[in-house]
Amino acid sequence: MISSKTYCLKLIILIANVVSVCIVILPNINELDAKCQTILGIIVIMIEIFLIIIGKAHENNVDKDFLGRLKQEVIEEIKPAKYSQLEEARAELRSGIKIMLACAIVYGIIIFFIKIINLQWALVGGLVMIIAYIYADYVPHSQKYAENYDKLFIAENEKPSALRGLGRIYLEEYQKTRFRKKDKYYKEMAQLLPYDGSVADPKETKIFLKCIFGNKVASTNNTLAIIGYVMLAINILTVVPDLYDFIAQFFSYLTITNAKTTISMCATIIFMTVSVCQLYEYYCECYGVKRIVQAIDSNSLAEMLSVYSDIEKGHNGSLYRIRGSFDYSQNYIEQHNTIKGCPMKYRMKFPDKYYANISRYNATYLLSVAIFFLILSNYTNFSSRLLVVMSIVIGIGYVVGKYVFLPQIGRRRIQRICEELGKSDSDL
């Protein structure tokens, strides 16, 4: 049942979005001087910051209406990985990285506005920090996961190896498939249900499903949030004359005034669209979380399997299963000090690494392209012909990287380690 407070916050968000769009359209209806346009731009920025704050308050109220508590509390309750020492360490590291990133961004904004650096280099610095955050969150965790497993097989004075640890984790799989993507073993695993009533332990199946549910609940549509923040940043920068000059470099037919009007209007309209989409999407998201909580509370394997089936068929269903498999494998190792005995259909398999890395690859490639253009803009003007050629090259590079190089990352080294480990019975 939606509370009156939630409805009130929803109405405020909708009205504020409409007002912001009306304000940004106003200069196109009546000719206003530069000072008035700047004032209106600042008002729009303040409204958008207000919308971000009030949007969070609205989400908290929706959480309480649907779930009786905050969504974050639900995540902590249902995700088995909360008992993992490695996950706890990752959460602490992530909190520290976020604080450092926030401080770095604030520092970058300050030195930009006092004219120590120009717009292009300020944007480059911001994008580089985002890439650094992506891998600072992922690389230490995955490396520690593999090193911890290697420690179980070596002497106390021996240095653990992440590569050797991964080899030990994937050894059994390698001996069956040689990591051949089209191997029939992988096809058989894909066709197996999480629980078939004869092979798997129902208790282990429930833990596996909870790992998937935990990743599903923890996921949000970060894409919409990122777009919203980007549009806010663009609106903030539209009060800085450098931005208009920067955009005009790309398109010689655009005047600075035209660039300002176009950028402000587009950014505000996109922000409004994202804000409204987030508003209604969150209701659907909380409904899905409620279903998951009910299935877990019932402790009914049939109901949990039904919810899992819907998740797998939905958007990013395979990714939630892969991440859940990783969490399950991690928990199993911590509890049993070995991966042996862990059902293969519950493990994160080697081909899954490729699918888990696609989102990081997409983000990294997109941000790297943006950095490339920003740096290049300092040294040359872009003609339409040059833009077409570079766009084609970038498109080809993306396809080749995603489908040729990404699947091969670490493959040969892990294969070599598996071959070496397979020769020793002590490592089996």
C-alpha positions as CSV (number, residue, x, y, z in Angstrom):
1,M,0.0,0.0,0.0
2,I,1.5,3.3,-1.1
3,S,1.4,5.9,1.7
4,S,0.2,9.5,1.3
5,K,3.8,10.7,2.0
6,T,5.1,8.7,-1.0
7,Y,2.4,10.1,-3.3
8,C,3.2,13.6,-2.1
9,L,6.9,13.1,-2.9
10,K,6.1,11.6,-6.2
11,L,3.9,14.6,-7.1
12,I,6.7,17.0,-6.1
13,I,9.2,15.2,-8.3
14,L,6.9,15.4,-11.3
15,I,6.1,19.1,-10.8
16,A,9.7,20.0,-10.3
17,N,10.7,18.2,-13.5
18,V,8.0,20.1,-15.5
19,V,9.1,23.4,-14.0
20,S,12.8,22.8,-14.9
21,V,11.9,22.1,-18.5
22,C,9.7,25.2,-18.7
23,I,12.5,27.3,-17.4
24,V,15.0,26.0,-19.9
25,I,12.6,26.5,-22.8
26,L,11.8,30.1,-21.7
27,P,14.9,31.8,-23.4
28,N,13.7,30.3,-26.7
29,I,10.3,32.0,-26.4
30,N,11.5,35.4,-25.2
31,E,14.8,36.9,-26.0
32,L,16.8,37.2,-22.7
33,D,20.1,38.7,-22.1
34,A,23.1,36.6,-21.1
35,K,22.8,37.5,-17.4
36,C,19.1,36.3,-17.2
37,Q,20.0,33.1,-19.0
38,T,22.8,32.4,-16.5
39,I,20.4,33.0,-13.6
40,L,17.8,30.6,-15.1
41,G,20.6,28.1,-15.7
42,I,21.6,28.2,-12.0
43,I,17.9,27.8,-11.0
44,V,17.6,24.7,-13.2
45,I,20.8,23.3,-11.6
46,M,19.4,23.9,-8.1
47,I,16.1,22.2,-9.1
48,E,18.0,19.1,-10.4
49,I,20.1,18.9,-7.2
50,F,16.8,19.1,-5.2
51,L,15.3,16.3,-7.4
52,I,18.2,14.0,-6.7
53,I,17.8,14.6,-2.9
54,I,14.0,14.3,-2.9
55,G,14.3,11.3,-5.3
56,K,16.3,9.4,-2.6
57,A,13.8,10.3,0.0
58,H,11.0,9.0,-2.3
59,E,12.9,5.7,-2.8
60,N,13.3,5.3,1.0
61,N,9.6,5.7,1.4
62,V,8.8,3.3,-1.4
63,D,11.1,0.8,0.4
64,K,9.1,1.1,3.6
65,D,5.8,0.9,1.8
66,F,6.6,-2.3,-0.1
67,L,9.2,-4.0,2.2
68,G,8.5,-2.5,5.6
69,R,12.2,-1.5,5.8
70,L,15.0,0.0,3.7
71,K,16.1,-2.0,0.7
72,Q,19.7,-2.0,1.9
73,E,18.6,-3.8,5.1
74,V,16.9,-6.5,2.9
75,I,20.1,-7.0,1.0
76,E,22.0,-7.6,4.2
77,E,19.4,-10.1,5.4
78,I,19.1,-12.3,2.4
79,K,22.5,-12.3,0.8
80,P,24.6,-15.3,2.0
81,A,27.8,-13.5,1.0
82,K,27.3,-11.2,4.1
83,Y,28.9,-14.0,6.0
84,S,32.0,-14.0,3.8
85,Q,35.1,-12.4,5.2
86,L,36.3,-11.5,1.7
87,E,33.0,-9.7,1.0
88,E,33.3,-7.8,4.2
89,A,36.8,-6.7,3.3
90,R,35.6,-5.7,-0.2
91,A,32.8,-3.6,1.3
92,E,35.3,-1.7,3.5
93,L,37.6,-1.2,0.5
94,R,34.7,0.1,-1.6
95,S,33.7,2.6,1.1
96,G,37.2,3.9,1.3
97,I,37.5,4.2,-2.5
98,K,34.2,6.1,-2.7
99,I,35.4,8.6,-0.2
100,M,38.7,9.1,-2.0
101,L,36.8,9.5,-5.4
102,A,34.4,12.0,-3.9
103,C,37.3,14.1,-2.5
104,A,39.2,13.9,-5.8
105,I,36.1,15.1,-7.7
106,V,35.6,18.0,-5.3
107,Y,39.2,18.9,-5.6
108,G,39.0,18.7,-9.5
109,I,35.9,21.0,-9.5
110,I,37.7,23.6,-7.2
111,I,40.9,23.8,-9.3
112,F,38.8,24.0,-12.5
113,F,36.7,26.9,-11.3
114,I,39.8,28.8,-10.1
115,K,41.2,28.4,-13.6
116,I,44.2,26.2,-12.8
117,I,43.1,23.7,-15.4
118,N,40.9,24.0,-18.5
119,L,37.6,22.2,-19.2
120,Q,39.1,19.4,-21.3
121,W,41.7,18.4,-18.8
122,A,39.1,18.6,-15.9
123,L,36.9,16.2,-17.8
124,V,39.8,13.9,-18.6
125,G,40.7,13.7,-15.0
126,G,37.1,12.9,-14.0
127,L,36.8,10.1,-16.5
128,V,40.2,8.6,-15.5
129,M,39.0,8.5,-11.9
130,I,35.9,6.7,-12.9
131,I,37.9,4.0,-14.7
132,A,40.2,3.8,-11.7
133,Y,37.3,3.3,-9.4
134,I,35.9,0.5,-11.6
135,Y,39.1,-1.6,-11.4
136,A,40.1,-0.6,-7.8
137,D,36.8,-2.2,-6.7
138,Y,37.2,-5.3,-8.9
139,V,40.9,-6.2,-9.2
140,P,41.9,-6.4,-5.5
141,H,38.8,-8.5,-4.7
142,S,39.3,-11.1,-7.4
143,Q,43.0,-11.3,-6.8
144,K,42.5,-11.9,-3.0
145,Y,39.9,-14.5,-3.8
146,A,42.3,-16.5,-5.9
147,E,45.3,-16.0,-3.5
148,N,43.3,-17.2,-0.5
149,Y,42.5,-20.4,-2.3
150,D,46.1,-20.9,-3.3
151,K,47.1,-20.5,0.4
152,L,45.2,-23.7,1.3
153,F,47.8,-25.8,-0.7
154,I,51.1,-24.1,0.0
155,A,53.5,-23.8,2.9
156,E,53.1,-20.9,5.3
157,N,56.4,-19.3,4.2
158,E,55.5,-19.6,0.5
159,K,54.0,-16.6,-1.4
160,P,50.5,-17.3,-2.7
161,S,49.8,-16.7,-6.4
162,A,46.5,-15.5,-7.8
163,L,47.1,-17.1,-11.1
164,R,47.9,-20.5,-9.5
165,G,44.8,-20.1,-7.2
166,L,42.6,-19.6,-10.3
167,G,44.2,-22.7,-11.8
168,R,43.3,-24.7,-8.8
169,I,39.7,-23.4,-8.8
170,Y,39.2,-24.2,-12.5
171,L,41.3,-27.4,-12.6
172,E,38.4,-29.9,-12.5
173,E,36.6,-27.9,-15.2
174,Y,39.7,-27.7,-17.3
175,Q,40.2,-31.5,-17.2
176,K,36.6,-32.0,-18.4
177,T,36.4,-29.3,-21.1
178,R,39.9,-27.8,-21.8
179,F,37.9,-24.5,-21.6
180,R,36.4,-25.1,-25.0
181,K,33.3,-22.9,-25.1
182,K,31.4,-25.3,-27.3
183,D,32.2,-28.4,-25.3
184,K,29.2,-30.6,-24.7
185,Y,29.8,-30.5,-21.0
186,Y,28.9,-26.8,-20.9
187,K,25.8,-27.5,-22.9
188,E,24.8,-30.2,-20.4
189,M,25.4,-27.8,-17.5
190,A,23.3,-25.1,-19.1
191,Q,20.4,-27.5,-19.5
192,L,20.5,-28.6,-15.9
193,L,17.9,-27.1,-13.6
194,P,19.1,-25.6,-10.2
195,Y,17.4,-28.6,-8.6
196,D,16.2,-31.7,-10.3
197,G,15.0,-33.6,-7.2
198,S,17.7,-36.3,-7.3
199,V,21.2,-34.9,-7.5
200,A,21.4,-31.6,-5.6
201,D,20.9,-31.1,-1.9
202,P,17.8,-28.9,-1.4
203,K,19.6,-26.9,1.3
204,E,22.6,-26.2,-1.0
205,T,20.1,-25.3,-3.8
206,K,18.5,-22.7,-1.5
207,I,21.8,-21.2,-0.6
208,F,22.7,-21.0,-4.3
209,L,19.4,-19.3,-5.1
210,K,19.8,-16.9,-2.2
211,C,23.2,-15.9,-3.7
212,I,21.4,-15.1,-7.0
213,F,18.6,-13.3,-5.2
214,G,21.1,-11.2,-3.3
215,N,22.7,-10.0,-6.5
216,K,19.3,-9.2,-8.0
217,V,18.2,-7.2,-5.0
218,A,21.5,-5.4,-4.8
219,S,21.3,-4.4,-8.5
220,T,19.8,-1.1,-9.5
221,N,19.5,0.6,-12.9
222,N,22.9,2.3,-12.6
223,T,22.6,3.4,-16.2
224,L,19.7,5.7,-15.5
225,A,21.5,7.1,-12.4
226,I,24.7,7.7,-14.3
227,I,22.8,9.5,-17.1
228,G,21.1,11.7,-14.6
229,Y,24.4,12.7,-12.9
230,V,26.0,13.3,-16.3
231,M,23.2,15.6,-17.4
232,L,23.4,17.5,-14.1
233,A,27.2,17.9,-14.7
234,I,26.5,19.2,-18.2
235,N,24.0,21.7,-16.9
236,I,26.5,22.9,-14.3
237,L,29.1,23.3,-17.0
238,T,26.8,25.3,-19.2
239,V,27.2,28.2,-16.9
240,V,30.9,28.1,-17.8
241,P,31.7,29.8,-21.2
242,D,34.5,27.3,-21.9
243,L,32.0,24.6,-22.6
244,Y,30.4,26.5,-25.5
245,D,33.8,27.0,-27.1
246,F,34.6,23.4,-26.6
247,I,31.4,22.1,-28.3
248,A,31.8,24.7,-31.1
249,Q,35.2,23.1,-32.0
250,F,33.4,20.0,-33.2
251,F,30.7,21.7,-35.3
252,S,31.8,24.9,-37.0
253,Y,28.3,25.8,-38.0
254,L,27.2,26.1,-34.3
255,T,27.5,29.5,-32.7
256,I,28.4,29.7,-29.1
257,T,24.8,31.0,-28.3
258,N,23.3,28.1,-30.3
259,A,25.5,25.6,-28.5
260,K,24.5,27.0,-25.1
261,T,20.8,26.8,-25.9
262,T,21.0,23.4,-27.4
263,I,23.1,21.9,-24.6
264,S,21.0,23.3,-21.8
265,M,17.7,22.2,-23.3
266,C,18.8,18.7,-24.2
267,A,20.5,18.1,-20.9
268,T,17.4,19.3,-18.9
269,I,15.0,17.3,-21.0
270,I,17.1,14.1,-20.7
271,F,17.4,14.7,-17.0
272,M,13.6,15.0,-16.7
273,T,13.1,11.9,-18.7
274,V,15.5,9.9,-16.6
275,S,14.1,11.2,-13.4
276,V,10.5,10.2,-14.3
277,C,11.7,6.8,-15.6
278,Q,13.6,6.2,-12.3
279,L,10.4,7.2,-10.4
280,Y,8.2,4.5,-11.9
281,E,10.9,1.9,-12.4
282,Y,11.6,1.9,-8.7
283,Y,8.1,0.7,-8.0
284,C,8.6,-2.3,-10.2
285,E,12.0,-2.9,-8.7
286,C,10.6,-3.0,-5.1
287,Y,7.7,-5.2,-6.2
288,G,10.4,-7.7,-7.5
289,V,12.3,-7.5,-4.2
290,K,9.1,-8.1,-2.3
291,R,8.5,-11.3,-4.3
292,I,12.0,-12.5,-3.5
293,V,11.6,-11.8,0.2
294,Q,8.3,-13.6,0.3
295,A,9.9,-16.7,-1.4
296,I,12.8,-16.7,1.0
297,D,10.5,-16.3,4.0
298,S,8.3,-19.2,2.9
299,N,11.4,-21.4,2.7
300,S,9.6,-23.2,-0.1
301,L,12.1,-24.5,-2.7
302,A,9.3,-24.6,-5.4
303,E,8.5,-20.9,-4.8
304,M,12.2,-19.9,-4.8
305,L,12.7,-21.8,-8.1
306,S,9.7,-20.0,-9.6
307,V,11.1,-16.6,-8.7
308,Y,14.5,-17.7,-10.0
309,S,13.0,-18.8,-13.3
310,D,11.5,-15.3,-13.8
311,I,14.8,-13.6,-12.9
312,E,16.7,-15.7,-15.4
313,K,14.2,-14.9,-18.2
314,G,14.4,-11.2,-17.4
315,H,16.9,-8.5,-18.2
316,N,20.5,-9.5,-17.2
317,G,19.2,-12.8,-15.9
318,S,22.3,-14.7,-16.9
319,L,24.5,-12.0,-15.3
320,Y,22.7,-12.4,-11.9
321,R,23.2,-16.2,-12.1
322,I,26.9,-15.8,-12.9
323,R,27.4,-13.4,-10.0
324,G,25.4,-15.6,-7.7
325,S,27.6,-18.6,-8.8
326,F,30.7,-16.6,-7.8
327,D,29.3,-15.8,-4.4
328,Y,28.3,-19.4,-3.9
329,S,31.7,-20.7,-4.9
330,Q,33.3,-18.2,-2.6
331,N,31.2,-19.2,0.4
332,Y,31.7,-22.9,-0.3
333,I,35.5,-22.5,-0.3
334,E,35.4,-20.5,3.0
335,Q,33.3,-23.2,4.6
336,H,35.0,-26.3,3.2
337,N,38.5,-25.1,2.4
338,T,38.2,-26.6,-1.0
339,I,36.2,-26.3,-4.2
340,K,36.0,-30.0,-4.6
341,G,32.6,-31.3,-3.8
342,C,30.9,-28.0,-4.9
343,P,28.3,-28.9,-7.5
344,M,29.6,-27.9,-10.9
345,K,26.3,-26.4,-12.0
346,Y,26.5,-24.0,-9.0
347,R,30.1,-22.9,-9.7
348,M,31.2,-19.8,-11.7
349,K,32.7,-21.5,-14.8
350,F,35.5,-20.2,-16.9
351,P,33.4,-19.0,-19.8
352,D,31.3,-17.1,-17.3
353,K,34.2,-14.8,-16.7
354,Y,33.8,-13.4,-20.1
355,Y,30.1,-12.5,-19.6
356,A,30.9,-11.0,-16.2
357,N,33.5,-8.8,-17.7
358,I,31.4,-7.4,-20.6
359,S,29.8,-4.6,-18.6
360,R,33.3,-3.5,-17.3
361,Y,34.6,-3.7,-20.9
362,N,31.8,-1.6,-22.3
363,A,32.2,1.1,-19.6
364,T,36.0,1.2,-20.0
365,Y,35.9,1.4,-23.8
366,L,33.3,4.1,-23.8
367,L,35.1,6.2,-21.2
368,S,38.5,5.6,-23.0
369,V,37.0,6.9,-26.3
370,A,35.7,10.0,-24.5
371,I,39.2,10.6,-23.0
372,F,40.8,10.1,-26.4
373,F,38.5,12.8,-28.0
374,L,39.0,15.2,-25.1
375,I,42.8,14.9,-25.3
376,L,42.8,15.2,-29.1
377,S,40.5,18.3,-29.0
378,N,43.4,20.1,-27.4
379,Y,45.6,19.7,-30.4
380,T,43.3,19.6,-33.5
381,N,39.9,20.7,-34.8
382,F,37.5,18.0,-35.9
383,S,36.3,17.9,-39.5
384,S,33.2,15.9,-40.4
385,R,35.4,13.5,-42.5
386,L,37.8,12.9,-39.6
387,L,34.9,12.2,-37.3
388,V,33.4,9.6,-39.7
389,V,36.7,7.8,-40.1
390,M,37.4,7.8,-36.4
391,S,33.9,6.6,-35.6
392,I,34.4,3.6,-38.0
393,V,37.8,2.7,-36.4
394,I,36.4,3.0,-32.9
395,G,33.4,0.8,-33.8
396,I,35.7,-1.9,-35.4
397,G,38.0,-1.7,-32.3
398,Y,35.0,-2.2,-30.0
399,V,33.8,-5.3,-31.9
400,V,37.3,-6.8,-32.1
401,G,38.1,-6.2,-28.5
402,K,34.8,-7.6,-27.2
403,Y,34.6,-10.8,-29.3
404,V,38.3,-11.5,-30.0
405,F,40.5,-10.3,-27.2
406,L,38.2,-10.2,-24.2
407,P,37.4,-14.0,-24.2
408,Q,41.1,-14.7,-24.4
409,I,42.2,-12.6,-21.4
410,G,44.1,-14.9,-19.0
411,R,43.0,-18.0,-20.9
412,R,46.4,-19.3,-21.9
413,R,48.1,-18.6,-18.6
414,I,45.4,-20.4,-16.7
415,Q,45.5,-23.3,-19.1
416,R,49.2,-23.6,-18.6
417,I,48.8,-23.6,-14.8
418,C,46.1,-26.2,-15.0
419,E,48.4,-28.4,-17.1
420,E,51.1,-28.1,-14.5
421,L,48.8,-28.7,-11.6
422,G,47.2,-31.7,-13.3
423,K,50.6,-33.5,-13.3
424,S,50.7,-33.5,-9.5
425,D,48.2,-35.7,-7.6
426,S,48.6,-33.5,-4.5
427,D,47.0,-30.6,-6.4
428,L,43.9,-32.5,-7.5
